[in-house]
Amino acid sequence: MIRKRTTSDPTRVPALGALVFLVVAAAHSGDDALAPPAPAVALDPERVANLDQYACATCHTEVADEWARSAHGLAWDDRAYQASLESKRRPQSCHGCHIPQPLLAGELPRRPKPRDENKHLGVSCEACHLGPNGEMLGPRGTPVDAHASSVSERMSAPGSDGLCLACHSTNIGPVIGIGKDFTAADLSAQDRSCVGCHMAPIERRWADGENVPARTGRSHALQTPRDPTFLRRAIEVSWRTDGGRNRVVITNKAGHRVPGLIGRELRFRAELLDPGNVVVETSEVTIDTRAYLPVNGTIDIAFTKTGASVRVSADHIDPRSEEPIRFLDEALRASD
């Protein structure tokens, strides 16, 4: 549920009348200006084990190293996931998305089936790239000696959305099927995609070898809410004054509800300041999966007073972290 709390100091309020201000700390959509992932919460373990024994990694070293540190690569060995299975009556119902069989070897499944071998590879390279005839699928289909290669629409937007949605539209355990929100909002029609937000453009060699040039592709490290900078992009913050009262408006600019994992919370705090930067009132609001923000949904942090500026901060409560993680701390002022 949304929880709000407000306090004020009635002696420290300037009169600003009915002026209306709009100051926006803008969030971004798509893949513009995506920074390299810098998660504040580490996975445990931090890297896929025995990577030197994995055939894909012997020729695609840089790509494999990105993937090996991601939640995809560690989807099975992750200790938090393994611990969660102990309390499940049917833990096998989770396995299909954590150790999926190749998704594109046949008709794209609604719910992937689990494989029996190499479980420690989690969502393996083959899970997304292996085609129906043993070929490796990619956005270019570059011929190589090691294996057959083919171009697939599933390797670039918007076709790649279906590949992601095979798992991410499923409600199970603490996981919310946020892919359903993306589909319902028809965001692909706005040139938005799962890949565009979660796989940053990157220039590097796609395979090993002296004659293999660097080229633009997608990072397999994955952008997630564990990264405060990336989480900040999902939130737009604006300050408005209506009828002599101030309010901060929090808007969800992600392509799905926020947050999307049971146990995850976002706690916002706003401090209304007078011209001397003295706090005259504070107000707080918390969102979680019971009271989430839908796509483009908003929540107001309302004040009973007016002020000259407002400072907004927000903490991410991540189930993996013992401490809240600050992802937003900004001052909004009246426009000139």
Helices and strands as residue ranges (DSSP letters): E 3-8, E 22-25, G 51-53, H 55-59, H 61-68, H 79-85, H 92-98, G 119-121, H 125-129, E 136-138, E 149-151, G 153-155, H 160-168, H 179-184, G 187-190, H 194-198, E 201-205, E 214-218, H 228-233, E 235-242, E 245-252, E 265-273, E 279-287, E 298-302, E 309-317, E 325-333
